[in-house]
Amino acid sequence: MIEIGQVISLKIRFNNSGTVASVAHPVLVLDVDKEKNILEVAHIDSITEEKKWKALLKTNVTIRKSNPTETVIDKDSFVQIDNIIQLENFPKLETKRRQIDKLSNEKFNKVLKRYSEYKDNEWIDDNKKVFMTKEEIILLNEDLK
């Protein structure tokens, strides 16, 4: 069972214009709606020399690999909070978890707080409100068939 705070690696659609990840990317599970069978996730990106400026944007939340040491990320990263990505949940998605570990509570709560505040106070373009069905997820991630 997928839980909040876990990280899944998937090829996903980033927007409704059809931009799709060319490789599997890590996404942080922010919410699991068991009634609607939906996961709400946020894209995680590593802080590299070329992207370190992005980590400072109000549309991103930084998460450090250390203090405490995180097992769900490989290096200092940022979580994108300026879009809403929902995935239809199905049992085989569990095979895409990076591991059963979760992001530490303090860091997860920081991300969730900033994500909620952003959704409540900022305008999010409809193009960045993505819902992916099981069929679409499988189509992009053939190993889920």
C-alpha positions in Angstrom: 0.0 0.0 0.0 1.4 3.4 -1.0 1.5 5.9 1.8 2.0 9.6 2.2 5.7 10.6 2.4 6.8 7.8 0.1 8.5 8.4 -3.3 7.4 6.8 -6.5 9.4 6.9 -9.8 7.2 7.2 -12.8 7.0 8.7 -16.3 4.2 11.2 -15.8 2.5 14.0 -17.8 3.6 17.3 -16.4 0.7 19.3 -17.8 -2.4 19.1 -19.9 -0.5 20.3 -23.0 0.9 16.8 -23.2 4.5 17.4 -21.9 5.6 14.0 -20.7 8.7 13.0 -18.8 11.2 11.2 -21.0 12.4 9.1 -18.1 10.9 8.0 -14.8 11.1 10.9 -12.3 10.6 10.7 -8.5 7.4 12.1 -7.2 6.5 12.6 -3.5 3.2 11.2 -2.4 1.4 14.1 -0.6 -2.1 12.6 -0.2 -3.8 9.2 -0.5 -7.5 9.4 -1.0 -8.8 5.9 -0.4 -12.4 6.7 -1.1 -11.7 8.2 -4.6 -8.7 5.9 -5.1 -6.4 8.8 -6.0 -2.8 9.8 -5.1 -1.8 13.4 -5.1 1.9 13.8 -5.9 4.5 16.4 -6.4 7.5 16.3 -8.7 11.0 16.1 -7.1 14.1 17.4 -8.8 17.7 17.3 -7.7 19.5 20.6 -6.9 22.3 20.7 -9.5 24.6 23.6 -10.4 22.4 24.5 -13.3 19.1 24.3 -11.3 20.1 25.7 -7.9 18.4 29.0 -8.7 15.1 27.0 -9.1 15.3 25.8 -5.5 14.9 29.5 -4.4 11.6 30.1 -6.2 8.5 30.3 -4.2 7.0 27.5 -6.4 9.5 25.0 -5.0 10.4 23.7 -1.5 13.9 22.5 -0.8 14.5 19.2 1.0 18.0 18.3 2.2 19.5 14.9 2.0 20.8 15.3 5.6 19.6 16.3 9.0 18.1 13.8 9.3 19.6 11.6 6.5 16.9 10.8 4.0 16.7 7.5 2.1 14.0 8.5 -0.3 16.1 11.1 -2.1 19.7 10.7 -3.4 20.8 14.3 -3.0 19.5 17.7 -2.0 16.4 18.3 -3.9 13.4 20.5 -4.4 9.7 19.7 -4.6 7.6 21.6 -7.2 4.4 22.9 -5.6 2.9 25.0 -8.4 1.0 22.2 -10.0 -1.6 19.6 -8.9 -0.8 16.1 -10.1 -3.3 13.3 -9.3 -2.9 9.7 -10.2 -5.4 7.0 -10.2 -4.2 4.5 -7.6 -3.9 0.8 -8.4 -2.0 -2.1 -6.7 0.7 -2.4 -9.3 1.9 1.2 -8.6 3.5 -0.2 -5.4 6.2 -1.7 -7.7 7.2 1.8 -8.6 8.0 2.9 -5.0 11.7 3.7 -4.6 11.5 2.0 -1.2 9.0 1.7 1.7 10.8 4.4 3.6 9.2 7.9 3.8 10.5 11.4 3.9 11.1 12.4 7.5 8.1 13.9 9.3 9.6 17.4 9.7 10.5 17.7 6.0 7.3 16.2 4.8 5.2 18.5 7.0 7.2 21.5 5.7 6.5 20.5 2.1 2.8 19.7 2.8 2.3 23.1 4.6 3.9 25.1 1.7 2.0 23.0 -0.9 -1.4 23.7 0.9 -0.6 27.4 1.3 0.3 27.7 -2.3 -2.9 25.9 -3.5 -5.0 28.1 -1.2 -3.3 31.5 -2.0 -1.9 31.3 -5.5 -3.5 30.9 -8.9 -2.7 27.5 -10.5 -3.2 27.4 -14.3 -5.7 24.7 -15.4 -2.9 23.4 -17.6 -1.0 22.4 -14.5 -3.9 20.5 -12.9 -3.2 17.0 -14.1 -5.2 13.8 -13.6 -3.8 10.6 -14.9 -5.9 7.5 -15.2 -4.6 4.0 -14.6 -4.6 3.4 -18.4 -2.5 6.5 -19.1 0.0 5.6 -16.3 0.4 2.1 -17.7 0.7 3.5 -21.3 3.7 5.7 -20.2 5.2 3.0 -17.9 5.0 -0.2 -19.8 6.6 -2.2 -17.0 3.2 -1.8 -15.1 1.3 -4.0 -17.6 
